[in-house]
Amino acid sequence: MKYLAIFSILILVSTAYAQTPFRDTAGLTENGIEWCEENYQLYKILENDFFEHHSHSIESRLCGNLYNDDLWTYSGPDRYQKLIEQSRIYYGLEIQESLEEAKEGKVDTKPVNIEELPQQIEQQQVELENKLKEQETEEQVKVEESVIPKSSESKGGGCLIATAVYGSEMAPQVQLLREIRDNQLMNTDSGVSFMTGFNRFYYSFSPYIADMQRENPVFKEAVKIGITPLLSSLSIMSYAESESQVIGYGIGIILMNIGMYFVLPVMLIFKIKNYFSL
């Protein structure tokens, strides 16, 4: 009597869910996962007769695969999404098995035997993960493109901070930066790699600095004083003519600027501190 009551309730629930889409062209939807959950107790009662009860439908076989998957007992907040992704793997395996059995004149009536297909499952899992990673990478690129101005991606783009300091893209200092970028850095593989990473970093904050300079003349002069040593050191890059020279000069300029902007101020602070402590 107990099993009959459970059976009757599950039949009603199954009928209700059958009226809503619970499978797309690649696997189960969220409704499909809910349908599997509602039918889980029925599966435990009927076992293999569960599939016959559902006319050996691919939906019931997908649920059967999930029931026997360790992921079914997973309780994380992303459980539904993981089960949906896993159902896509089983869907591919079900289609493959059905095609193979059809050649032998058999009808696919039970879920795939996952113990006999570990390599196929692993391969499809890898393919699915790679696809998800590609989607994440594409989304990240779109975010970065929305942050980096289009002008910064072409050779015609200028330095926003230097342009705001000197008032024009035609200022000699700004043209110097553009020439070093176009004639030295962009003509070498290491230079292109450097500029790609630098642009993503630089254009994440430079528009705000440039706006502050336009609004605050005092801040603008402070920035001008601050970047003058940097511009002077960068002029050395105009002598670089090969890949090795670009790398060598670049490392030298980086070390020089570390010394000017960090080491020297620290040394001066210590000297002043020692002077007043005497």
C-alpha positions as CSV (number, residue, x, y, z in Angstrom):
1,M,0.0,0.0,0.0
2,K,2.9,2.3,0.9
3,Y,4.6,1.7,-2.5
4,L,1.4,2.1,-4.3
5,A,0.8,5.5,-2.8
6,I,4.3,6.6,-3.7
7,F,3.9,5.2,-7.1
8,S,0.7,7.1,-7.7
9,I,2.1,10.4,-6.6
10,L,5.1,10.1,-8.7
11,I,3.0,9.2,-11.8
12,L,1.1,12.5,-11.3
13,V,4.2,14.5,-10.8
14,S,5.8,12.9,-13.9
15,T,2.8,13.8,-15.9
16,A,3.0,17.4,-14.8
17,Y,6.6,17.7,-15.7
18,A,6.1,16.0,-19.1
19,Q,4.1,19.1,-20.1
20,T,7.1,21.3,-19.7
21,P,10.4,21.2,-21.8
22,F,13.0,19.3,-19.8
23,R,15.4,18.4,-22.6
24,D,17.2,20.5,-25.2
25,T,19.3,19.3,-28.1
26,A,22.3,18.6,-25.9
27,G,21.0,17.2,-22.6
28,L,18.6,17.9,-19.7
29,T,17.4,21.4,-18.8
30,E,16.8,22.5,-15.2
31,N,13.3,21.2,-15.5
32,G,14.7,17.9,-16.6
33,I,16.9,17.7,-13.5
34,E,13.9,18.4,-11.3
35,W,12.0,15.7,-13.2
36,C,14.9,13.2,-12.4
37,E,14.7,14.2,-8.8
38,E,10.9,13.6,-8.6
39,N,11.4,10.2,-10.3
40,Y,14.3,9.1,-8.1
41,Q,12.2,7.2,-5.6
42,L,10.3,5.5,-8.4
43,Y,13.6,4.4,-9.9
44,K,14.7,2.9,-6.6
45,I,11.5,0.9,-6.4
46,L,11.2,-0.2,-10.0
47,E,15.0,-0.4,-10.8
48,N,15.4,-1.5,-14.5
49,D,11.6,-1.6,-15.0
50,F,11.8,2.2,-14.5
51,F,13.0,2.6,-18.1
52,E,10.2,0.4,-19.5
53,H,7.7,2.4,-17.5
54,H,8.9,5.5,-19.3
55,S,9.0,3.7,-22.7
56,H,12.8,3.5,-22.6
57,S,12.9,7.3,-23.4
58,I,16.2,9.0,-23.7
59,E,15.1,11.3,-20.8
60,S,14.7,8.3,-18.5
61,R,18.0,6.9,-19.5
62,L,19.7,10.2,-18.9
63,C,18.2,10.3,-15.4
64,G,19.4,6.7,-14.9
65,N,23.0,7.7,-15.8
66,L,22.8,10.6,-13.4
67,Y,21.4,8.4,-10.6
68,N,24.5,6.2,-10.9
69,D,26.9,9.2,-11.1
70,D,28.8,10.3,-8.0
71,L,27.7,13.8,-8.9
72,W,24.1,13.0,-8.0
73,T,24.9,13.2,-4.3
74,Y,26.8,16.5,-4.7
75,S,25.2,19.2,-2.6
76,G,27.0,22.4,-3.7
77,P,25.1,25.6,-4.8
78,D,26.0,24.8,-8.5
79,R,24.6,21.3,-8.3
80,Y,22.0,21.8,-11.0
81,Q,24.5,23.4,-13.4
82,K,26.9,20.5,-12.9
83,L,24.2,17.9,-13.4
84,I,23.1,19.7,-16.6
85,E,26.6,19.7,-17.9
86,Q,27.0,16.0,-17.0
87,S,23.8,15.1,-18.7
88,R,25.2,16.5,-22.0
89,I,28.1,14.0,-21.7
90,Y,25.7,11.2,-21.2
91,Y,23.5,12.4,-24.0
92,G,26.4,12.1,-26.5
93,L,27.2,8.6,-25.2
94,E,23.5,7.6,-25.5
95,I,23.4,8.8,-29.1
96,Q,26.6,7.0,-29.9
97,E,25.5,3.8,-28.3
98,S,22.1,3.9,-30.1
99,L,23.8,4.3,-33.5
100,E,26.1,1.4,-32.8
101,E,23.3,-0.9,-31.6
102,A,21.1,0.2,-34.5
103,K,23.7,-1.2,-36.9
104,E,23.3,-4.6,-35.2
105,G,19.5,-4.4,-35.3
106,K,19.2,-3.8,-31.5
107,V,17.0,-1.2,-29.7
108,D,18.7,0.9,-27.1
109,T,16.6,0.4,-24.0
110,K,19.0,0.9,-21.1
111,P,21.4,3.6,-20.0
112,V,25.0,3.3,-21.3
113,N,27.3,1.0,-19.3
114,I,29.6,3.7,-17.9
115,E,32.0,1.0,-16.7
116,E,32.6,0.0,-20.3
117,L,33.1,3.5,-21.6
118,P,35.5,5.3,-19.2
119,Q,37.6,6.7,-22.0
120,Q,34.7,8.1,-23.9
121,I,33.3,9.8,-20.8
122,E,36.7,11.2,-19.9
123,Q,37.2,12.5,-23.4
124,Q,33.8,14.2,-23.5
125,Q,34.3,15.6,-20.1
126,V,37.6,17.2,-21.3
127,E,35.9,18.5,-24.4
128,L,33.1,20.0,-22.4
129,E,35.5,21.7,-19.9
130,N,37.6,23.1,-22.8
131,K,34.4,24.5,-24.4
132,L,33.5,26.1,-21.1
133,K,37.0,27.6,-20.8
134,E,36.8,29.0,-24.3
135,Q,33.5,30.6,-23.5
136,E,35.0,32.1,-20.3
137,T,38.0,33.4,-22.3
138,E,35.7,35.0,-24.9
139,E,33.7,36.7,-22.2
140,Q,36.9,38.0,-20.5
141,V,38.1,39.4,-23.9
142,K,34.8,41.2,-24.3
143,V,35.2,42.7,-20.9
144,E,38.7,43.8,-21.6
145,E,37.8,45.3,-25.0
146,S,35.1,47.3,-23.2
147,V,37.7,48.8,-20.9
148,I,40.5,49.3,-23.4
149,P,39.8,52.2,-25.8
150,K,39.8,51.2,-29.5
151,S,42.5,53.8,-30.2
152,S,44.9,52.0,-27.9
153,E,44.8,48.9,-30.1
154,S,46.0,50.6,-33.2
155,K,49.3,52.3,-34.0
156,G,47.5,55.6,-34.1
157,G,46.7,55.6,-30.4
158,G,48.5,57.9,-28.0
159,C,49.5,58.0,-24.4
160,L,46.4,59.4,-22.5
161,I,48.4,60.7,-19.5
162,A,51.2,62.3,-21.6
163,T,48.6,63.9,-24.0
164,A,46.7,65.4,-21.0
165,V,50.0,66.7,-19.5
166,Y,51.3,68.3,-22.7
167,G,47.9,69.3,-24.1
168,S,48.1,67.7,-27.5
169,E,48.9,64.4,-29.3
170,M,51.3,66.4,-31.5
171,A,53.5,67.4,-28.6
172,P,57.1,66.3,-29.1
173,Q,57.0,64.2,-25.9
174,V,53.9,62.3,-27.0
175,Q,55.3,61.8,-30.5
176,L,58.4,60.4,-29.0
177,L,56.4,57.8,-27.1
178,R,54.4,56.9,-30.3
179,E,57.6,56.5,-32.4
180,I,59.2,54.2,-29.8
181,R,56.1,52.1,-29.7
182,D,55.6,51.9,-33.5
183,N,59.3,51.8,-34.7
184,Q,60.9,49.7,-31.9
185,L,58.5,47.8,-29.8
186,M,55.8,46.8,-32.4
187,N,58.5,45.5,-34.8
188,T,59.6,42.8,-32.5
189,D,57.8,39.8,-31.0
190,S,58.9,40.6,-27.4
191,G,57.8,44.2,-27.9
192,V,54.4,43.2,-29.2
193,S,53.9,40.8,-26.2
194,F,55.0,43.6,-23.8
195,M,52.6,46.1,-25.3
196,T,49.7,43.7,-25.2
197,G,50.1,43.2,-21.5
198,F,51.0,46.8,-20.8
199,N,48.0,48.2,-22.7
200,R,45.6,46.1,-20.7
201,F,47.1,47.4,-17.5
202,Y,47.7,51.0,-18.6
203,Y,44.2,51.6,-20.0
204,S,42.6,50.3,-16.9
205,F,43.5,53.4,-15.0
206,S,45.0,56.1,-17.4
207,P,41.6,57.5,-18.5
208,Y,40.8,58.4,-14.8
209,I,44.3,60.0,-14.4
210,A,43.9,62.0,-17.6
211,D,40.5,63.3,-16.4
212,M,41.9,64.3,-13.1
213,Q,44.7,66.3,-14.8
214,R,42.2,68.2,-16.9
215,E,40.2,69.1,-13.8
216,N,43.1,69.9,-11.5
217,P,46.0,72.0,-12.9
218,V,48.1,71.5,-9.8
219,F,47.8,67.7,-10.1
220,K,48.6,68.1,-13.8
221,E,51.9,69.8,-13.0
222,A,52.8,67.2,-10.4
223,V,52.3,64.5,-13.0
224,K,54.4,66.4,-15.5
225,I,57.2,66.6,-13.1
226,G,56.8,63.0,-12.2
227,I,56.9,61.6,-15.7
228,T,59.8,63.8,-17.0
229,P,62.6,61.4,-15.9
230,L,60.6,58.5,-17.3
231,L,60.3,60.1,-20.7
232,S,64.0,61.0,-20.7
233,S,65.0,57.4,-20.0
234,L,62.6,56.1,-22.7
235,S,64.4,58.1,-25.3
236,I,67.2,55.5,-25.1
237,M,64.8,53.0,-26.7
238,S,65.0,54.9,-30.0
239,Y,68.5,53.4,-30.5
240,A,67.2,49.8,-30.3
241,E,67.3,48.1,-33.8
242,S,67.0,44.4,-33.0
243,E,65.1,42.0,-30.8
244,S,68.0,41.5,-28.4
245,Q,68.6,45.3,-28.2
246,V,64.9,45.9,-27.4
247,I,65.0,43.4,-24.6
248,G,68.4,44.7,-23.3
249,Y,67.5,48.4,-23.4
250,G,64.0,47.6,-22.0
251,I,65.5,45.8,-19.0
252,G,68.0,48.6,-18.5
253,I,65.3,51.3,-18.6
254,I,63.1,49.4,-16.1
255,L,66.0,49.1,-13.7
256,M,66.9,52.8,-14.2
257,N,63.4,53.9,-13.4
258,I,63.2,51.6,-10.3
259,G,66.3,53.4,-9.1
260,M,65.0,56.9,-9.9
261,Y,61.5,56.4,-8.5
262,F,62.0,54.0,-5.6
263,V,65.7,53.6,-4.6
264,L,66.8,57.2,-4.7
265,P,63.8,58.6,-2.7
266,V,64.3,55.9,0.0
267,M,68.0,56.8,0.2
268,L,67.2,60.5,0.5
269,I,64.7,59.9,3.2
270,F,67.3,57.9,5.2
271,K,69.9,60.6,4.7
272,I,67.5,63.3,5.9
273,K,66.4,61.2,8.8
274,N,70.0,60.6,9.8
275,Y,70.9,64.3,9.4
276,F,68.2,65.5,11.8
277,S,68.9,62.7,14.3
278,L,72.5,63.9,14.8
